[in-house]
Amino acid sequence: MYETRWTTNEEITIMADYWYRMASEMGETDGIPKPELHRVEEVKNLFVKESNLGNLMFRVALDSNDNIVACAGGLIRTEYSYPLAEEQSLFGWVIAVYTLKDHRNNGLAYRLVDEICLWLKQKGAKRARLWSSSTGRRVYENLGFKNMMDMSKPLS
């Protein structure tokens, strides 16, 4: 059985390591470039800064030994909700969703993302976005996320 909770300030830097693992696996699965290892320190600093400002929160899942085995973050931003929108609105990003391999297929990503979306809504966000690997899409679709019209073309 798993328990979920908010991260402590001391654990925020651990989330940067999970972000790196997530981004690396996305690269392996979907052929996008793996992030440079030096980026982990930049991401740690960003996570600490945004957390201190109250714009970033992480939910984690703990195993029976109180080890963090999964995480999901929520980041609040003020952005234009669509091109040529007249006003900016609060907007939520779901970030760094990651589950250790031995704990996958237990509904942890679903549960954590659902909890993060509730937090984003409570903060005033009207919608949430995320970037997903091909293997994670089903989880997010089951939570009500829809594909957008994003397209990509390599220019090299």
C-alpha positions in Angstrom: 0.0 0.0 0.0 1.2 3.5 -0.8 0.7 6.8 1.0 0.9 10.2 -0.7 1.9 13.5 0.8 3.4 16.9 0.0 7.2 17.1 -0.2 9.2 18.8 2.5 11.5 21.7 1.6 14.4 19.3 2.0 13.0 16.9 -0.5 12.5 19.5 -3.3 16.0 18.8 -4.6 15.3 15.1 -4.9 12.5 16.0 -7.3 15.2 17.4 -9.7 16.7 13.9 -9.8 13.4 12.4 -10.6 12.8 15.0 -13.3 16.1 14.0 -14.9 15.2 10.3 -14.8 11.8 11.1 -16.4 13.3 13.3 -19.1 16.0 10.6 -19.8 13.3 7.9 -20.2 11.2 10.1 -22.4 14.3 10.5 -24.6 14.8 6.7 -24.8 11.1 6.0 -25.5 10.3 8.9 -27.9 13.7 9.8 -29.4 14.0 13.3 -27.9 17.5 14.4 -26.7 18.4 13.4 -23.2 19.0 16.4 -21.0 22.5 17.3 -20.1 23.5 16.1 -16.6 24.5 19.7 -15.6 20.9 20.7 -16.1 20.0 18.9 -12.9 21.6 21.6 -10.8 19.7 24.3 -12.8 16.5 22.5 -12.3 17.2 22.1 -8.6 17.7 25.8 -8.3 14.5 26.5 -10.3 12.5 24.1 -8.1 13.7 25.6 -4.9 13.1 29.2 -6.1 9.5 28.4 -7.4 8.7 26.4 -4.3 9.8 29.3 -2.1 7.6 31.6 -4.1 4.6 29.3 -3.6 4.3 28.6 -7.3 5.5 25.0 -7.2 4.3 22.0 -5.1 5.1 18.3 -5.4 3.1 15.3 -4.3 5.1 12.1 -3.6 4.1 8.5 -3.1 5.8 6.6 -0.3 6.3 2.8 -0.1 5.9 0.9 3.1 9.4 1.9 4.1 8.7 5.6 3.7 10.8 5.8 0.5 9.8 8.2 -2.2 8.8 6.0 -5.2 6.9 8.4 -7.3 6.3 12.1 -7.7 4.3 14.8 -9.6 4.7 18.5 -9.5 2.4 21.4 -10.2 3.7 24.8 -11.4 1.5 27.9 -11.5 2.1 30.4 -14.3 0.4 33.5 -15.6 0.1 33.2 -19.4 -2.1 33.9 -22.4 -4.4 31.0 -22.7 -4.5 31.1 -26.5 -2.9 33.2 -29.3 -4.1 36.8 -29.3 -6.0 36.5 -26.0 -6.6 39.9 -24.5 -5.8 39.0 -20.9 -3.5 36.6 -19.2 -4.9 34.0 -16.8 -3.5 31.6 -14.2 -2.3 28.4 -15.8 -1.0 25.2 -14.4 1.8 22.9 -15.6 2.0 19.3 -14.4 5.7 18.5 -14.3 8.2 15.9 -13.4 5.7 13.0 -13.2 7.9 9.9 -12.4 7.5 6.5 -10.9 10.4 4.2 -10.1 10.2 1.1 -12.3 9.5 -1.4 -9.5 6.4 0.6 -8.5 4.8 1.2 -11.8 1.3 0.1 -12.8 -0.1 0.7 -9.3 -2.0 3.9 -10.2 0.6 6.2 -8.6 1.0 8.6 -11.5 -2.8 8.8 -11.8 -3.3 9.5 -8.2 -0.5 12.1 -7.9 -1.5 14.0 -11.0 -5.1 14.1 -9.9 -3.9 15.5 -6.5 -1.7 18.1 -8.3 -4.6 19.1 -10.5 -6.7 19.7 -7.5 -4.0 21.9 -6.0 -3.7 23.9 -9.3 -7.4 24.4 -9.3 -7.3 25.6 -5.7 -4.6 28.1 -6.6 -6.9 29.5 -9.3 -5.7 27.9 -12.5 -8.3 27.4 -15.1 -6.5 24.7 -17.0 -3.5 22.4 -16.8 -1.0 21.2 -19.4 1.8 18.7 -19.5 4.2 17.1 -21.8 3.9 13.4 -22.0 5.9 10.5 -23.3 4.0 8.1 -25.5 3.9 5.5 -22.7 2.2 8.0 -20.3 -0.5 9.3 -22.5 -3.1 6.7 -21.4 -2.8 7.8 -17.8 -3.3 11.5 -18.7 -6.2 10.8 -21.1 -7.9 8.8 -18.3 -7.6 12.0 -16.2 -9.3 14.1 -18.9 -6.3 15.6 -20.6 -6.7 16.1 -24.4 -4.2 16.1 -27.2 -3.5 19.6 -28.5 -2.5 20.7 -31.9 1.2 20.9 -31.2 3.4 19.8 -34.1 7.1 19.5 -34.5 9.6 19.5 -37.4 13.4 19.0 -37.0 15.2 21.8 -38.8 18.7 20.3 -38.8 
